[in-house]
């Protein structure tokens, strides 16, 4: 049980660092509420699980190739820059009133979370490094079913963090002023654009 809790904490630690996924989830929660933010996080988790499976079956080496990195850096740049700019353009729609503002479908939040995480090179490199190391360590001391159990514990940790982020971002709509929400959303949007530009620079350096 101690090992399981350790891996749950590892999952929380993997999800907690501020990055484009957390910034986008925070922005989603402020604009559309808890369920949209949670579904966004679940979509991001689907991408995480996909990469975990790929690393588990040894496909991660393919992602680590230079050409694949250029492709991922470039698409990460496009997706995050586009998402950030789109978020900036809809900042004026933020309202403290829960019933006001433009509503989007949950499916759109799910797809957005999946794509932002899937095309986030930091996520990919993170899973190749961290989860690859976890597999290398646990495979020496544990059986396959125990490795799967620990992997599920990591997923539980990520889900706990996503739920916390969704609660905090949606709760902010109830207790904070419209101006403050706009400032938070502005910072989140600009951070997504900044990450997008950073990914573009990395793609350029990898190419040349």
Secondary structure, DSSP 8 states (H G I E B T S, - for coil): -HHHHHHHHHHHHHHHS-SHHHHHHHHHHHHH-HHHHHHHHHHHHHHHHHHHHHHHTTTHHHHTSHHHHHHHHHHHHHHHHHHHHHHHHTGGG--SSTT-S----HHHHHHHHHHHHHT-HHHHHHIIIIIHHHHHHHHHHS-HHHHHHHHHHHHHHHHHHHHHHHHHHHHHHHHS-HHHHHHHHHHHHHHHHHHHHHHHHHHHHHH-
